[in-house]
Amino acid sequence: MSDGKQWPIGIIASIIFIVLACAATIYVALMQPVQEDADMMMGYHTLNNNANDIIVAGIIFDKKYNLTYVGEGVSLEGSTLAYKITNKKGDFINDAKIEVILSRPITLDNQVTLSQAKINNGIYSFENIKVPLKGRWNILARVVIGNDFRHMNLKSETGAKSVYEYGLNKPMRNSGANN
């Protein structure tokens, strides 16, 4: 084929190959499961539409209250998840509503929801909490006091003795958690 027809045939074949590769990429992407982002305990669209309000609410909450994680890391055998809430004067807050969700990164399978905390001097604790699988876990909390609310996102791993706040590389609290 030295009559000059090889270039148009090569270009047409390349275009067909590129179109087929794009179609295969789109097909494979559509077949993958998509999970909602649960880091703020709400769907992606709700979070996206209310992001500024959520950030402002967290700032207002932090001006009035101190929220500290005082619990352990997650464990297969059971651990205590605990939060201490005080106002800026140091007085204990015993009338907050707190909801905690333990979830795996990327997937919402094996999610554990906690809502009935024991309250003692501003410490809200969930005792003997067991996770079903070994590995990394998100500890997501939403604290509501009156009209004020705040989210706290922590990361923990079974077998590790530290709990990390989302986005930080230093431990929030060392704990005695075991596998």
Accessible surface in RSA format (square Angstrom, percent):
REM  Atomic radii and reference values for relative SASA: ProtOr
REM  Chains: A
REM  Algorithm: Lee & Richards
REM  Probe-radius: 1.40
REM  Slices: 20
REM RES _ NUM      All-atoms   Total-Side   Main-Chain    Non-polar    All polar
REM                ABS   REL    ABS   REL    ABS   REL    ABS   REL    ABS   REL
RES MET A   1   152.67  79.1  91.40  60.5  61.27 145.9  62.93  53.5  89.74 118.9
RES SER A   2   115.82  97.9  82.45 110.0  33.37  76.9  48.73 103.8  67.09  94.0
RES ASP A   3    99.78  69.9  61.91  61.6  37.87  89.5  47.87 112.7  51.91  51.8
RES GLY A   4    42.56  52.5   0.00   N/A  42.56  52.5  28.48  78.1  14.09  31.5
RES LYS A   5   127.78  62.3 127.08  78.0   0.70   1.7  74.06  66.7  53.72  57.2
RES GLN A   6    75.69  42.3  69.01  50.4   6.68  15.9  36.72  78.2  38.97  29.6
RES TRP A   7   181.52  72.8 180.76  87.5   0.76   1.8 160.43  85.5  21.10  34.2
RES PRO A   8    68.22  49.7  63.95  58.3   4.27  15.5  68.20  56.3   0.01   0.1
RES ILE A   9    97.15  55.3  95.37  71.0   1.78   4.3  96.54  69.5   0.61   1.7
RES GLY A  10    34.44  42.5   0.00   N/A  34.44  42.5  32.87  90.2   1.57   3.5
RES ILE A  11    99.85  56.8  97.20  72.4   2.66   6.4  99.44  71.6   0.41   1.1
RES ILE A  12   103.15  58.7 102.74  76.5   0.42   1.0 103.13  74.3   0.02   0.1
RES ALA A  13    55.33  50.9  46.22  71.3   9.12  20.7  50.95  71.8   4.38  11.6
RES SER A  14    58.88  49.8  53.14  70.9   5.74  13.2  28.09  59.8  30.79  43.1
RES ILE A  15    98.60  56.1  98.06  73.1   0.54   1.3  98.60  71.0   0.01   0.0
RES ILE A  16    96.39  54.9  94.65  70.5   1.74   4.2  96.35  69.4   0.04   0.1
RES PHE A  17   143.50  71.8 141.60  87.7   1.90   4.9 143.32  86.9   0.18   0.5
RES ILE A  18   103.22  58.7 102.30  76.2   0.92   2.2 103.19  74.3   0.03   0.1
RES VAL A  19    91.57  60.3  88.99  80.6   2.59   6.2  90.89  79.0   0.69   1.9
RES LEU A  20   112.73  62.8 108.85  77.9   3.88   9.7 109.15  76.7   3.58   9.6
RES ALA A  21    44.16  40.6  34.47  53.2   9.70  22.1  42.66  60.1   1.50   4.0
RES CYS A  22    68.08  51.5  63.61  70.9   4.47  10.5  22.10  56.0  45.98  49.6
RES ALA A  23    54.38  50.0  44.74  69.0   9.64  21.9  50.10  70.6   4.28  11.3
RES ALA A  24    55.40  50.9  47.85  73.8   7.54  17.2  54.78  77.1   0.62   1.6
RES THR A  25    92.26  65.6  85.57  86.8   6.69  15.9  65.61  88.1  26.66  40.3
RES ILE A  26   106.43  60.6 104.46  77.8   1.96   4.7 106.42  76.6   0.00   0.0
RES TYR A  27   138.60  64.7 136.25  77.5   2.35   6.1 102.10  76.7  36.50  45.0
RES VAL A  28    84.17  55.4  82.96  75.1   1.21   2.9  84.17  73.1   0.00   0.0
RES ALA A  29    61.81  56.8  45.94  70.9  15.87  36.1  51.69  72.8  10.12  26.8
RES LEU A  30   137.96  76.8 112.25  80.3  25.71  64.6 114.64  80.5  23.33  62.8
RES MET A  31   119.40  61.8  93.90  62.1  25.50  60.7  79.67  67.7  39.73  52.6
RES GLN A  32   101.56  56.8  95.71  69.9   5.85  13.9  35.18  74.9  66.37  50.3
RES PRO A  33   110.51  80.5  81.69  74.5  28.82 104.8  93.35  77.1  17.17 106.7
RES VAL A  34   138.48  91.1 105.70  95.7  32.78  79.0 108.66  94.4  29.82  80.9
RES GLN A  35    76.91  43.0  52.69  38.5  24.22  57.7  15.27  32.5  61.64  46.8
RES GLU A  36    92.54  53.1  81.98  62.0  10.55  25.1  45.18  87.4  47.36  38.7
RES ASP A  37    61.02  42.7  51.15  50.9   9.87  23.3  25.08  59.0  35.94  35.8
RES ALA A  38    24.78  22.8  19.52  30.1   5.26  12.0  20.16  28.4   4.62  12.2
RES ASP A  39    31.16  21.8  31.03  30.9   0.13   0.3   7.52  17.7  23.64  23.6
RES MET A  40    46.31  24.0  46.14  30.5   0.17   0.4  46.12  39.2   0.20   0.3
RES MET A  41    37.09  19.2   6.16   4.1  30.92  73.6  11.89  10.1  25.19  33.4
RES MET A  42    43.87  22.7  28.13  18.6  15.74  37.5  41.26  35.1   2.61   3.5
RES GLY A  43    29.51  36.4   0.00   N/A  29.51  36.4  18.95  52.0  10.56  23.7
RES TYR A  44   113.05  52.8 113.01  64.3   0.03   0.1  75.41  56.7  37.64  46.4
RES HIS A  45   126.24  69.0 125.16  87.0   1.08   2.8  82.19  84.7  44.05  51.3
RES THR A  46    67.57  48.1  63.45  64.3   4.12   9.8  34.35  46.1  33.21  50.2
RES LEU A  47    31.97  17.8  31.97  22.9   0.00   0.0  31.97  22.5   0.00   0.0
RES ASN A  48    91.79  63.3  72.66  70.2  19.13  46.1   5.03  12.1  86.76  83.9
RES ASN A  49   118.28  81.6  84.45  81.6  33.84  81.5  23.87  57.4  94.41  91.3
RES ASN A  50    57.52  39.7  56.23  54.3   1.29   3.1  10.46  25.2  47.06  45.5
RES ALA A  51    37.18  34.2  34.95  53.9   2.22   5.1  35.98  50.7   1.19   3.2
RES ASN A  52   116.41  80.3 113.15 109.3   3.26   7.9  27.39  65.9  89.02  86.0
RES ASP A  53    97.80  68.5  92.31  91.9   5.49  13.0  27.51  64.8  70.29  70.1
RES ILE A  54    12.84   7.3   9.99   7.4   2.85   6.9   9.99   7.2   2.85   7.7
RES ILE A  55   102.36  58.3  95.18  70.9   7.18  17.3 100.98  72.7   1.38   3.8
RES VAL A  56    79.55  52.3  79.49  72.0   0.06   0.1  79.55  69.1   0.00   0.0
RES ALA A  57    15.79  14.5  10.97  16.9   4.82  11.0  15.30  21.5   0.49   1.3
RES GLY A  58    13.97  17.2   0.00   N/A  13.97  17.2  13.83  37.9   0.14   0.3
RES ILE A  59    90.12  51.3  87.88  65.5   2.23   5.4  89.38  64.4   0.74   2.0
RES ILE A  60    73.05  41.6  72.92  54.3   0.13   0.3  73.05  52.6   0.00   0.0
RES PHE A  61     0.00   0.0   0.00   0.0   0.00   0.0   0.00   0.0   0.00   0.0
RES ASP A  62    59.56  41.7  55.76  55.5   3.81   9.0  25.11  59.1  34.45  34.4
RES LYS A  63   150.12  73.2 128.17  78.6  21.95  52.3  81.21  73.1  68.91  73.4
RES LYS A  64    99.77  48.7  91.47  56.1   8.30  19.8  61.46  55.3  38.31  40.8
RES TYR A  65    31.22  14.6  29.55  16.8   1.66   4.3   6.72   5.1  24.50  30.2
RES ASN A  66    57.51  39.7  53.01  51.2   4.49  10.8  19.94  48.0  37.57  36.3
RES LEU A  67    20.55  11.4   0.44   0.3  20.11  50.5   0.44   0.3  20.11  54.1
RES THR A  68    62.61  44.5  61.52  62.4   1.09   2.6  40.41  54.3  22.20  33.6
RES TYR A  69     2.91   1.4   0.00   0.0   2.91   7.6   0.00   0.0   2.91   3.6
RES VAL A  70    40.86  26.9  32.28  29.2   8.57  20.7  32.28  28.1   8.57  23.2
RES GLY A  71     2.98   3.7   0.00   N/A   2.98   3.7   2.98   8.2   0.00   0.0
RES GLU A  72    56.80  32.6  56.80  43.0   0.00   0.0  12.17  23.5  44.63  36.4
RES GLY A  73     0.00   0.0   0.00   N/A   0.00   0.0   0.00   0.0   0.00   0.0
RES VAL A  74     1.53   1.0   1.12   1.0   0.41   1.0   1.53   1.3   0.00   0.0
RES SER A  75     1.51   1.3   1.51   2.0   0.00   0.0   0.00   0.0   1.51   2.1
RES LEU A  76    57.41  32.0  44.04  31.5  13.37  33.6  44.14  31.0  13.27  35.7
RES GLU A  77   109.88  63.1  92.68  70.1  17.20  41.0  67.48 130.5  42.40  34.6
RES GLY A  78    23.44  28.9   0.00   N/A  23.44  28.9   2.14   5.9  21.30  47.7
RES SER A  79     5.63   4.8   1.24   1.7   4.39  10.1   4.81  10.2   0.82   1.2
RES THR A  80    43.23  30.7  43.23  43.8   0.00   0.0  21.24  28.5  21.99  33.2
RES LEU A  81     0.24   0.1   0.24   0.2   0.00   0.0   0.24   0.2   0.00   0.0
RES ALA A  82     6.54   6.0   6.54  10.1   0.00   0.0   6.54   9.2   0.00   0.0
RES TYR A  83     0.00   0.0   0.00   0.0   0.00   0.0   0.00   0.0   0.00   0.0
RES LYS A  84    75.59  36.9  74.96  46.0   0.63   1.5  19.76  17.8  55.82  59.5
RES ILE A  85     0.00   0.0   0.00   0.0   0.00   0.0   0.00   0.0   0.00   0.0
RES THR A  86    12.90   9.2  12.85  13.0   0.05   0.1   6.41   8.6   6.48   9.8
RES ASN A  87    33.18  22.9  33.18  32.1   0.00   0.0  10.68  25.7  22.50  21.7
RES LYS A  88   113.01  55.1  83.68  51.3  29.33  69.8  53.91  48.5  59.10  62.9
RES LYS A  89   181.77  88.7 143.36  88.0  38.41  91.5  95.45  85.9  86.32  91.9
RES GLY A  90    44.29  54.6   0.00   N/A  44.29  54.6  26.37  72.4  17.92  40.1
RES ASP A  91    78.41  54.9  72.71  72.4   5.70  13.5  24.57  57.8  53.84  53.7
RES PHE A  92    98.55  49.3  78.90  48.9  19.66  51.2  78.90  47.8  19.66  56.3
RES ILE A  93    21.99  12.5  20.55  15.3   1.44   3.5  21.99  15.8   0.00   0.0
RES ASN A  94    77.58  53.5  60.98  58.9  16.60  40.0  26.06  62.7  51.52  49.8
RES ASP A  95   113.76  79.7  88.73  88.3  25.03  59.2  47.07 110.8  66.70  66.5
RES ALA A  96     9.64   8.9   0.00   0.0   9.64  21.9   0.00   0.0   9.64  25.5
RES LYS A  97   156.23  76.2 150.80  92.5   5.43  12.9  98.76  88.9  57.46  61.2
RES ILE A  98    11.43   6.5   2.89   2.2   8.54  20.6   3.90   2.8   7.53  20.4
RES GLU A  99    65.17  37.4  64.51  48.8   0.66   1.6  15.74  30.5  49.43  40.4
RES VAL A 100     0.00   0.0   0.00   0.0   0.00   0.0   0.00   0.0   0.00   0.0
RES ILE A 101    20.72  11.8  20.72  15.4   0.00   0.0  20.72  14.9   0.00   0.0
RES LEU A 102     0.05   0.0   0.05   0.0   0.00   0.0   0.05   0.0   0.00   0.0
RES SER A 103     2.37   2.0   2.37   3.2   0.00   0.0   0.09   0.2   2.27   3.2
RES ARG A 104    51.06  21.4  48.14  24.5   2.92   7.0   1.71   2.3  49.36  29.9
RES PRO A 105    47.56  34.7  37.83  34.5   9.74  35.4  40.14  33.1   7.42  46.1
RES ILE A 106   162.62  92.5 135.13 100.7  27.49  66.3 149.39 107.6  13.22  35.9
RES THR A 107    37.96  27.0  37.20  37.7   0.77   1.8  35.30  47.4   2.66   4.0
RES LEU A 108    66.52  37.0  56.26  40.2  10.26  25.8  56.57  39.7   9.96  26.8
RES ASP A 109    92.90  65.1  86.81  86.4   6.09  14.4  23.04  54.2  69.86  69.7
RES ASN A 110    67.82  46.8  45.43  43.9  22.39  53.9  12.61  30.3  55.22  53.4
RES GLN A 111    75.49  42.2  47.03  34.4  28.46  67.8  10.49  22.3  65.00  49.3
RES VAL A 112    36.23  23.8  33.05  29.9   3.18   7.7  36.23  31.5   0.00   0.0
RES THR A 113    78.07  55.5  50.51  51.2  27.56  65.7  36.88  49.5  41.19  62.3
RES LEU A 114    21.55  12.0  18.32  13.1   3.23   8.1  21.55  15.1   0.00   0.0
RES SER A 115    66.04  55.8  47.23  63.0  18.81  43.3  22.48  47.9  43.55  61.0
RES GLN A 116   162.79  91.0 140.05 102.4  22.74  54.2  60.26 128.3 102.54  77.8
RES ALA A 117    23.54  21.6   1.83   2.8  21.71  49.4   2.22   3.1  21.32  56.5
RES LYS A 118   130.03  63.4 123.67  75.9   6.36  15.1  89.65  80.7  40.38  43.0
RES ILE A 119    80.72  45.9  48.00  35.8  32.72  78.9  48.02  34.6  32.70  88.7
RES ASN A 120   105.71  72.9 100.24  96.9   5.47  13.2  29.21  70.3  76.51  73.9
RES ASN A 121    85.91  59.2  81.45  78.7   4.46  10.7   7.14  17.2  78.76  76.1
RES GLY A 122     0.00   0.0   0.00   N/A   0.00   0.0   0.00   0.0   0.00   0.0
RES ILE A 123    62.59  35.6  61.85  46.1   0.74   1.8  61.85  44.5   0.74   2.0
RES TYR A 124     1.11   0.5   1.11   0.6   0.00   0.0   1.11   0.8   0.00   0.0
RES SER A 125    14.33  12.1  13.55  18.1   0.78   1.8   5.26  11.2   9.07  12.7
RES PHE A 126     8.98   4.5   5.01   3.1   3.97  10.3   8.98   5.4   0.00   0.0
RES GLU A 127    89.64  51.5  70.21  53.1  19.44  46.3  20.49  39.6  69.15  56.5
RES ASN A 128    99.73  68.8  81.41  78.7  18.33  44.1  30.36  73.1  69.37  67.0
RES ILE A 129    23.69  13.5  21.57  16.1   2.12   5.1  23.02  16.6   0.67   1.8
RES LYS A 130   112.96  55.1  96.92  59.5  16.04  38.2  43.54  39.2  69.42  73.9
RES VAL A 131     4.66   3.1   0.89   0.8   3.77   9.1   1.11   1.0   3.54   9.6
RES PRO A 132    75.27  54.9  41.75  38.1  33.52 121.9  53.57  44.2  21.71 134.9
RES LEU A 133    79.64  44.4  78.07  55.9   1.58   4.0  79.64  55.9   0.00   0.0
RES LYS A 134   127.86  62.4 111.37  68.3  16.50  39.3  66.08  59.5  61.78  65.8
RES GLY A 135    18.98  23.4   0.00   N/A  18.98  23.4  18.98  52.1   0.00   0.0
RES ARG A 136   120.45  50.6 116.25  59.3   4.20  10.0  29.76  40.7  90.69  55.0
RES TRP A 137     0.00   0.0   0.00   0.0   0.00   0.0   0.00   0.0   0.00   0.0
RES ASN A 138     8.97   6.2   8.97   8.7   0.00   0.0   0.00   0.0   8.97   8.7
RES ILE A 139     0.00   0.0   0.00   0.0   0.00   0.0   0.00   0.0   0.00   0.0
RES LEU A 140     0.97   0.5   0.97   0.7   0.00   0.0   0.97   0.7   0.00   0.0
RES ALA A 141     0.39   0.4   0.00   0.0   0.39   0.9   0.00   0.0   0.39   1.0
RES ARG A 142    71.17  29.9  69.87  35.6   1.30   3.1  17.43  23.8  53.74  32.6
RES VAL A 143     0.00   0.0   0.00   0.0   0.00   0.0   0.00   0.0   0.00   0.0
RES VAL A 144    38.91  25.6  37.59  34.0   1.32   3.2  37.59  32.7   1.32   3.6
RES ILE A 145    14.73   8.4  13.00   9.7   1.73   4.2  13.18   9.5   1.55   4.2
RES GLY A 146    68.87  84.9   0.00   N/A  68.87  84.9  43.85 120.3  25.03  56.0
RES ASN A 147   152.74 105.3 122.16 118.0  30.59  73.6  34.92  84.0 117.82 113.9
RES ASP A 148    19.73  13.8  17.34  17.3   2.39   5.7   2.64   6.2  17.10  17.1
RES PHE A 149    41.38  20.7  41.38  25.6   0.00   0.0  41.38  25.1   0.00   0.0
RES ARG A 150    41.75  17.5  40.12  20.5   1.63   3.9   5.16   7.1  36.59  22.2
RES HIS A 151    20.09  11.0   4.07   2.8  16.02  41.0   3.05   3.1  17.04  19.8
RES MET A 152     5.81   3.0   4.25   2.8   1.56   3.7   5.81   4.9   0.00   0.0
RES ASN A 153    17.16  11.8  13.62  13.2   3.54   8.5   2.13   5.1  15.04  14.5
RES LEU A 154     0.00   0.0   0.00   0.0   0.00   0.0   0.00   0.0   0.00   0.0
RES LYS A 155    24.97  12.2  24.89  15.3   0.08   0.2  15.46  13.9   9.51  10.1
RES SER A 156     3.64   3.1   0.00   0.0   3.64   8.4   3.58   7.6   0.06   0.1
RES GLU A 157    85.30  49.0  84.39  63.8   0.91   2.2  11.54  22.3  73.76  60.2
RES THR A 158     9.82   7.0   0.10   0.1   9.72  23.2   0.00   0.0   9.82  14.9
RES GLY A 159    34.78  42.9   0.00   N/A  34.78  42.9  10.86  29.8  23.92  53.6
RES ALA A 160    37.41  34.4  27.39  42.3  10.02  22.8  36.44  51.3   0.97   2.6
RES LYS A 161   117.00  57.1 111.74  68.6   5.26  12.5  75.77  68.2  41.23  43.9
RES SER A 162    18.34  15.5  17.61  23.5   0.72   1.7   3.23   6.9  15.11  21.2
RES VAL A 163     0.00   0.0   0.00   0.0   0.00   0.0   0.00   0.0   0.00   0.0
RES TYR A 164    76.22  35.6  76.22  43.4   0.00   0.0  41.80  31.4  34.43  42.4
RES GLU A 165    41.17  23.6  40.55  30.7   0.62   1.5   5.51  10.7  35.66  29.1
RES TYR A 166   123.32  57.6 109.66  62.4  13.66  35.5  67.55  50.8  55.77  68.8
RES GLY A 167    71.85  88.6   0.00   N/A  71.85  88.6  36.82 101.0  35.03  78.5
RES LEU A 168    83.32  46.4  73.69  52.7   9.63  24.2  75.36  52.9   7.96  21.4
RES ASN A 169   147.82 101.9 121.09 117.0  26.73  64.4  35.40  85.2 112.42 108.7
RES LYS A 170   136.93  66.8 134.03  82.2   2.90   6.9  79.55  71.6  57.39  61.1
RES PRO A 171    63.31  46.1  45.96  41.9  17.34  63.0  45.96  37.9  17.34 107.8
RES MET A 172    58.42  30.3  23.06  15.3  35.36  84.2  23.44  19.9  34.98  46.3
RES ARG A 173    93.99  39.5  86.55  44.1   7.45  17.7  23.62  32.3  70.37  42.6
RES ASN A 174   103.18  71.2  88.04  85.1  15.14  36.5  28.02  67.4  75.15  72.6
RES SER A 175    12.15  10.3   0.27   0.4  11.88  27.4   7.57  16.1   4.57   6.4
RES GLY A 176    54.50  67.2   0.00   N/A  54.50  67.2  30.63  84.1  23.87  53.5
RES ALA A 177     3.82   3.5   0.00   0.0   3.82   8.7   3.51   4.9   0.31   0.8
RES ASN A 178    95.16  65.6  89.57  86.6   5.59  13.5  25.44  61.2  69.72  67.4
RES ASN A 179    68.12  47.0  64.75  62.6   3.36   8.1  11.96  28.8  56.15  54.3
END  Absolute sums over single chains surface
CHAIN  1 A    11211.3       9343.2       1868.1       6573.8       4637.5
END  Absolute sums over all chains
TOTAL         11211.3       9343.2       1868.1       6573.8       4637.5
